[in-house]
Amino acid sequence: MEKIAVTGMGAVTPLGIGVRRYWNNLAAGKSGISKITSFDASDLAADIAGEIKELNPSEHMPRELIRQTDAFMQYAYIAAKEAADDSRLKINPERTGIVMGTAMGGISTTARTQESLSAAAHKKVGPRFIPKILGNVAAANIAIAYGIRGPSLTVSTACASGSDAVNTACMLIRSGKADAVLAVGAESVLCPLVIYSLSNAKALSHNPDPLTASRPFDKNRDGFVIGEGGGALMLESLTAAEARGAHIYGIISGCANTNDAYHVTSPEPDGADAARCMRLALEEAGLSPEDVGYINAHGTGTRGGDAAETRAIKAVFPNPPPASSTKGATGHMMGAGGITEIIACLKAIETGIIPPTLNLDTPDEECNLDYTPKIARRADISHAMSNAFGFGGQNSCVIISKL
């Protein structure tokens, strides 16, 4: 089976713009969560988020395109630009593809537009409304910028979307349909409509303190904090990457996707199909559980989700390796998280640093694994696993290996 090389990375995160700032702040234990500033959220059920700040899109993309795109498309475009430029790949248009992952596309634009329409301001519903909310238009904008005319797919598997974009990209390369694929994940769902719905579903944290609200695996966790952003990876067949002398960050050695077939919002309590997903990824990678030196857990901070993932990890790993949830620092970036968390795994392998789980003050008895509380640590890692789970029973797992 053809090995898949990662030759470029890009990130737009609440911890900073660009992979370097994202990783340095993540490893340093900094938090990107704060009060929402992009609109007045003071009367909402939750008014904190992992918001993108200090970003001037005009430094990265044409001004006209900014006016035509939703924020999630801008994050996708900027992350993809960093990954494409980082890879130094001379794109062969017909042999290069793109796979986009997003959970809810342009829902913030949809909510704002409906609010204008409800106020009878019909003229504010512009002709660009539809292309601003379509998930695949994010991929189209990137394809236009780089002349990518190969396979173009958009996947929407809730919070597993970014991870599944990588899985799909690997399948395209291994099937011979492309030599290189840009895998991108992006999300921006900060609007009253989403906040009210998730709050009423008891999914969001109601902790008013931005620095302590996102607390994966902690006994006092009370839900997740919304995050936004984008991530991108340039993936190539290892043969092609080595032939052109590319810098290779690591190998995507195994991927898997399963469904709980249990409930549309709640995870399977015993984590059986999440565990099966991990086993399938290990099988594809040709690895045993003992080979994995780090797990980037999905770990959103919900009571049921964290406990189910812990049970799943225990079922697969007789001696579980160190793990952590980076959502304590970024919030839950949904479609973007699957890729930015894979980037965290790549950097953990490269630097020998396991990023911490912030706010893990009091470990829950049901989450009694080594989740790297509060402070990063050193480790020699050859293989890392990234888990991404989502509404609808979606389970996605990607294994990254040192070349």
C-alpha positions as CSV (number, residue, x, y, z in Angstrom):
1,M,0.0,0.0,0.0
2,E,1.3,3.4,-1.0
3,K,2.6,5.5,1.9
4,I,1.3,9.1,2.2
5,A,3.7,11.9,3.1
6,V,2.8,15.2,4.7
7,T,4.8,17.9,2.9
8,G,3.0,21.1,3.9
9,M,1.1,22.3,6.9
10,G,-1.1,25.4,7.6
11,A,-3.1,26.6,10.6
12,V,-5.5,29.4,11.6
13,T,-6.3,29.0,15.3
14,P,-7.3,30.8,18.4
15,L,-3.7,30.4,19.6
16,G,-2.3,32.2,16.6
17,I,-2.1,32.4,12.8
18,G,0.3,29.9,11.3
19,V,1.7,26.6,12.4
20,R,4.6,28.0,14.2
21,R,2.6,30.3,16.5
22,Y,-0.1,27.7,17.0
23,W,2.4,25.0,18.1
24,N,4.6,27.3,20.2
25,N,1.6,28.6,22.2
26,L,0.0,25.1,22.5
27,A,3.2,23.6,23.8
28,A,3.7,26.5,26.2
29,G,0.3,25.8,27.8
30,K,-1.3,29.0,26.7
31,S,-5.1,29.4,26.2
32,G,-6.8,31.0,23.1
33,I,-10.2,31.2,24.8
34,S,-11.7,34.5,25.7
35,K,-14.9,36.6,25.8
36,I,-16.6,36.8,22.3
37,T,-15.7,40.1,20.6
38,S,-17.0,39.7,17.1
39,F,-20.6,40.5,18.2
40,D,-22.4,41.3,21.4
41,A,-22.8,38.0,23.2
42,S,-23.4,39.4,26.7
43,D,-27.1,38.2,26.8
44,L,-26.4,34.7,25.4
45,A,-26.3,31.5,27.3
46,A,-22.5,31.4,26.7
47,D,-20.3,34.4,25.8
48,I,-16.9,32.8,25.5
49,A,-15.2,31.0,22.7
50,G,-11.9,30.2,21.0
51,E,-12.2,33.1,18.6
52,I,-9.8,34.0,15.8
53,K,-8.1,37.3,16.6
54,E,-5.2,39.3,15.2
55,L,-6.0,38.1,11.7
56,N,-6.1,40.6,8.8
57,P,-7.4,38.5,5.9
58,S,-6.3,41.1,3.4
59,E,-2.7,40.2,4.2
60,H,-3.4,36.7,2.8
61,M,-6.1,36.9,0.1
62,P,-7.6,39.4,-2.4
63,R,-10.0,42.0,-0.9
64,E,-12.7,41.2,-3.4
65,L,-12.6,37.5,-2.3
66,I,-12.9,38.5,1.3
67,R,-16.2,40.3,0.5
68,Q,-17.5,37.2,-1.2
69,T,-16.7,34.7,1.5
70,D,-17.8,33.5,4.9
71,A,-15.3,33.5,7.7
72,F,-14.9,29.7,7.5
73,M,-13.9,30.0,3.8
74,Q,-11.3,32.6,4.7
75,Y,-9.8,30.4,7.4
76,A,-9.7,27.5,4.9
77,Y,-8.1,29.7,2.2
78,I,-5.4,31.1,4.5
79,A,-4.5,27.7,6.0
80,A,-4.4,26.1,2.6
81,K,-2.1,28.9,1.3
82,E,0.3,28.2,4.1
83,A,0.3,24.5,3.5
84,A,0.7,24.8,-0.3
85,D,3.5,27.4,0.0
86,D,5.2,25.3,2.7
87,S,5.2,22.2,0.5
88,R,6.9,24.0,-2.4
89,L,5.0,21.6,-4.7
90,K,4.8,22.6,-8.3
91,I,1.1,21.8,-8.8
92,N,0.3,19.5,-11.7
93,P,-3.3,20.7,-12.2
94,E,-4.9,17.4,-13.4
95,R,-3.0,15.3,-10.8
96,T,-3.7,17.4,-7.8
97,G,-6.9,17.3,-5.8
98,I,-8.5,19.0,-2.9
99,V,-10.7,17.6,-0.1
100,M,-12.6,20.1,2.2
101,G,-14.0,19.2,5.6
102,T,-16.6,21.4,7.4
103,A,-19.4,20.5,9.8
104,M,-21.8,23.5,9.3
105,G,-20.4,25.5,6.4
106,G,-21.6,29.1,6.4
107,I,-24.2,28.8,9.1
108,S,-23.2,32.2,10.7
109,T,-23.9,33.9,7.3
110,T,-27.2,32.0,7.1
111,A,-28.2,33.2,10.5
112,R,-27.3,36.8,9.9
113,T,-29.0,36.9,6.5
114,Q,-32.2,35.4,7.9
115,E,-32.2,38.0,10.6
116,S,-32.0,40.7,8.0
117,L,-34.8,39.1,6.0
118,S,-37.0,38.8,9.0
119,A,-36.6,42.5,9.5
120,A,-38.0,42.9,6.0
121,A,-34.6,44.2,4.7
122,H,-34.9,42.2,1.5
123,K,-32.2,44.1,-0.3
124,K,-29.7,42.8,2.2
125,V,-30.0,39.3,0.9
126,G,-27.3,39.6,-1.7
127,P,-26.7,37.5,-4.8
128,R,-23.5,36.1,-3.1
129,F,-25.5,34.5,-0.2
130,I,-25.6,31.0,-1.7
131,P,-21.9,30.7,-2.6
132,K,-21.0,32.2,0.8
133,I,-22.6,29.3,2.7
134,L,-21.8,26.3,0.5
135,G,-19.0,24.1,2.0
136,N,-17.6,23.1,-1.4
137,V,-17.1,26.7,-2.5
138,A,-14.4,27.0,0.1
139,A,-12.6,24.2,-1.9
140,A,-13.5,26.0,-5.2
141,N,-11.8,29.2,-4.1
142,I,-8.6,27.4,-3.2
143,A,-8.8,25.4,-6.5
144,I,-9.1,28.6,-8.5
145,A,-6.2,30.2,-6.6
146,Y,-3.8,27.3,-7.3
147,G,-5.2,25.9,-10.6
148,I,-6.2,22.6,-8.9
149,R,-8.3,20.7,-11.5
150,G,-8.1,17.2,-10.1
151,P,-10.6,15.5,-7.7
152,S,-12.5,18.0,-5.6
153,L,-14.6,16.7,-2.7
154,T,-16.3,18.2,0.4
155,V,-17.0,16.0,3.4
156,S,-19.4,16.9,6.2
157,T,-19.2,14.4,9.1
158,A,-19.8,16.8,11.9
159,C,-16.8,17.2,14.2
160,A,-14.9,14.4,12.4
161,S,-15.0,16.3,9.1
162,G,-11.4,17.5,9.1
163,S,-10.0,14.1,10.0
164,D,-12.2,12.5,7.4
165,A,-10.9,15.0,4.8
166,V,-7.5,13.5,5.5
167,N,-8.8,10.0,5.2
168,T,-10.5,10.8,1.9
169,A,-7.4,12.5,0.5
170,C,-5.3,9.4,1.4
171,M,-7.9,7.2,-0.5
172,L,-7.7,9.4,-3.6
173,I,-3.9,9.1,-3.7
174,R,-3.8,5.4,-3.0
175,S,-6.4,4.7,-5.6
176,G,-4.2,6.5,-8.2
177,K,-6.7,9.3,-8.8
178,A,-4.3,12.0,-7.7
179,D,-0.6,12.3,-6.9
180,A,-1.1,15.1,-4.3
181,V,-4.2,16.3,-2.4
182,L,-4.7,19.4,-0.3
183,A,-6.7,18.3,2.7
184,V,-8.4,21.3,4.4
185,G,-10.8,21.7,7.4
186,A,-12.4,24.9,8.6
187,E,-15.2,26.1,10.8
188,S,-16.8,29.4,12.0
189,V,-20.1,28.9,13.8
190,L,-20.1,31.8,16.3
191,C,-23.6,33.2,16.2
192,P,-26.6,33.3,18.6
193,L,-28.5,30.5,16.6
194,V,-25.7,27.9,17.2
195,I,-24.9,29.0,20.8
196,Y,-28.6,28.8,21.9
197,S,-29.1,25.4,20.2
198,L,-25.9,23.8,21.7
199,S,-26.6,25.4,25.1
200,N,-30.2,24.0,25.1
201,A,-28.7,20.6,24.2
202,K,-26.6,20.9,27.3
203,A,-23.4,20.6,25.2
204,L,-21.8,23.9,26.0
205,S,-19.9,24.9,29.2
206,H,-21.6,27.6,31.2
207,N,-18.5,28.4,33.2
208,P,-18.1,32.2,32.8
209,D,-14.3,32.2,33.2
210,P,-12.6,31.9,29.7
211,L,-9.4,30.5,31.1
212,T,-11.0,27.6,33.0
213,A,-14.1,26.8,31.1
214,S,-12.7,24.2,28.6
215,R,-11.6,21.4,30.9
216,P,-11.5,18.0,29.1
217,F,-11.5,14.9,31.3
218,D,-11.7,17.0,34.5
219,K,-14.2,15.9,37.1
220,N,-15.8,19.4,37.0
221,R,-16.2,19.6,33.2
222,D,-19.6,20.9,32.1
223,G,-19.5,20.9,28.3
224,F,-17.3,22.2,25.5
225,V,-16.3,25.7,24.4
226,I,-16.9,26.6,20.8
227,G,-13.7,27.3,18.8
228,E,-13.2,28.4,15.2
229,G,-10.4,28.2,12.7
230,G,-8.8,26.3,9.8
231,G,-6.2,23.7,9.1
232,A,-4.6,22.2,6.0
233,L,-2.2,19.5,5.0
234,M,-0.5,18.9,1.6
235,L,-0.4,15.2,1.1
236,E,1.5,13.3,-1.5
237,S,2.5,9.8,-2.3
238,L,5.8,9.1,-0.5
239,T,7.3,8.0,-3.9
240,A,6.4,11.4,-5.5
241,A,7.5,13.4,-2.5
242,E,10.9,11.7,-2.2
243,A,11.4,12.0,-6.0
244,R,11.2,15.7,-5.9
245,G,13.2,16.0,-2.7
246,A,10.4,17.4,-0.6
247,H,10.7,18.1,3.1
248,I,8.5,15.4,4.7
249,Y,7.0,16.1,8.1
250,G,5.7,12.6,8.6
251,I,3.6,9.8,7.2
252,I,-0.1,9.2,7.4
253,S,0.2,5.5,8.1
254,G,-3.3,4.5,8.9
255,C,-6.9,5.9,8.8
256,A,-10.3,4.6,9.7
257,N,-13.9,5.7,9.9
258,T,-16.8,4.0,11.7
259,N,-20.3,4.8,13.0
260,D,-21.8,4.1,16.4
261,A,-25.3,3.4,14.9
262,Y,-26.5,4.4,18.4
263,H,-27.7,8.0,18.7
264,V,-27.5,11.3,16.7
265,T,-26.0,13.3,19.5
266,S,-24.9,11.0,22.3
267,P,-21.8,8.8,21.9
268,E,-22.1,5.0,22.5
269,P,-21.4,4.9,26.3
270,D,-18.9,2.0,26.1
271,G,-17.1,3.5,23.1
272,A,-17.2,0.2,21.3
273,D,-17.2,1.6,17.8
274,A,-14.8,4.3,18.6
275,A,-12.5,1.5,19.8
276,R,-13.1,-0.4,16.6
277,C,-12.2,2.7,14.6
278,M,-8.8,2.9,16.4
279,R,-8.2,-0.8,15.8
280,L,-8.9,-0.5,12.1
281,A,-6.5,2.5,11.9
282,L,-3.8,0.5,13.7
283,E,-4.4,-2.5,11.3
284,E,-4.1,-0.3,8.2
285,A,-0.9,1.2,9.6
286,G,0.5,-2.3,10.4
287,L,1.1,-1.3,14.0
288,S,0.3,-2.8,17.4
289,P,-1.1,-0.6,20.3
290,E,2.4,-0.7,22.0
291,D,3.9,1.2,19.0
292,V,1.8,4.4,19.6
293,G,3.6,6.9,21.8
294,Y,0.9,9.6,22.0
295,I,-2.8,10.0,21.5
296,N,-4.4,13.4,20.7
297,A,-7.8,12.6,22.2
298,H,-11.0,14.1,20.9
299,G,-11.8,15.2,24.5
300,T,-14.3,18.0,24.2
301,G,-15.1,18.3,27.8
302,T,-18.6,16.8,27.7
303,R,-19.4,14.3,30.5
304,G,-20.5,11.4,28.3
305,G,-18.1,12.0,25.5
306,D,-14.9,12.1,27.6
307,A,-15.9,9.0,29.5
308,A,-16.8,7.0,26.4
309,E,-13.5,7.9,24.7
310,T,-11.6,6.8,27.8
311,R,-13.3,3.5,27.8
312,A,-12.6,3.1,24.1
313,I,-8.9,3.8,24.6
314,K,-8.7,1.3,27.4
315,A,-10.3,-1.3,25.3
316,V,-7.7,-0.9,22.5
317,F,-4.5,-0.2,24.5
318,P,-3.6,-2.6,27.3
319,N,-1.1,0.0,28.5
320,P,-2.4,3.3,27.2
321,P,0.3,5.8,26.2
322,P,0.2,9.5,27.3
323,A,-2.7,11.4,25.8
324,S,-4.0,14.9,25.8
325,S,-6.8,17.1,24.5
326,T,-5.7,20.3,22.9
327,K,-9.3,21.6,23.1
328,G,-8.5,22.9,26.5
329,A,-6.5,25.5,24.7
330,T,-8.4,26.1,21.5
331,G,-12.0,25.2,22.2
332,H,-13.8,22.7,20.0
333,M,-12.9,23.8,16.4
334,M,-15.3,21.3,14.9
335,G,-14.4,20.7,11.2
336,A,-11.0,22.5,11.7
337,G,-10.0,20.5,14.8
338,G,-9.5,17.2,13.0
339,I,-6.6,18.7,11.0
340,T,-5.1,21.1,13.5
341,E,-4.9,18.2,16.0
342,I,-3.1,16.1,13.4
343,I,-0.7,18.9,13.0
344,A,-0.2,18.8,16.8
345,C,0.6,15.1,16.5
346,L,3.1,15.8,13.7
347,K,4.8,18.5,15.8
348,A,4.8,16.2,18.9
349,I,6.7,13.6,16.8
350,E,9.1,16.3,15.5
351,T,9.8,18.0,18.7
352,G,9.4,15.2,21.3
353,I,6.9,17.4,23.2
354,I,3.4,16.2,24.3
355,P,1.1,19.2,24.6
356,P,-0.9,19.5,27.8
357,T,-4.5,19.2,28.6
358,L,-5.3,22.6,30.2
359,N,-7.5,22.9,33.3
360,L,-7.2,19.2,34.2
361,D,-7.2,20.0,37.9
362,T,-9.2,17.1,39.3
363,P,-9.2,13.9,37.2
364,D,-12.5,12.2,36.8
365,E,-12.6,8.5,38.1
366,E,-14.1,7.6,34.7
367,C,-11.3,9.3,32.9
368,N,-8.4,7.8,34.8
369,L,-5.7,7.8,32.0
370,D,-2.6,9.8,31.7
371,Y,-4.0,12.9,30.0
372,T,-0.9,15.1,30.5
373,P,-2.5,17.6,32.9
374,K,-1.6,21.3,32.6
375,I,2.1,21.0,31.6
376,A,3.7,19.7,28.5
377,R,6.3,16.9,28.8
378,R,9.1,15.3,26.8
379,A,8.7,12.0,25.1
380,D,10.2,10.0,22.3
381,I,7.4,9.5,19.8
382,S,7.5,7.5,16.6
383,H,3.8,7.0,16.1
384,A,0.8,9.2,17.2
385,M,-2.9,8.8,17.0
386,S,-5.5,11.5,16.5
387,N,-9.1,10.9,17.4
388,A,-12.1,12.9,16.0
389,F,-15.7,12.0,16.9
390,G,-18.9,13.8,15.9
391,F,-22.7,14.0,16.1
392,G,-24.3,11.2,14.1
393,G,-22.1,8.6,15.7
394,Q,-19.1,9.6,13.5
395,N,-15.7,8.1,14.5
396,S,-12.5,9.0,12.7
397,C,-9.0,8.0,13.5
398,V,-5.7,9.0,11.8
399,I,-2.3,7.6,12.7
400,I,0.8,9.6,12.0
401,S,4.3,8.1,11.9
402,K,7.9,9.3,11.8
403,L,9.5,8.8,8.3
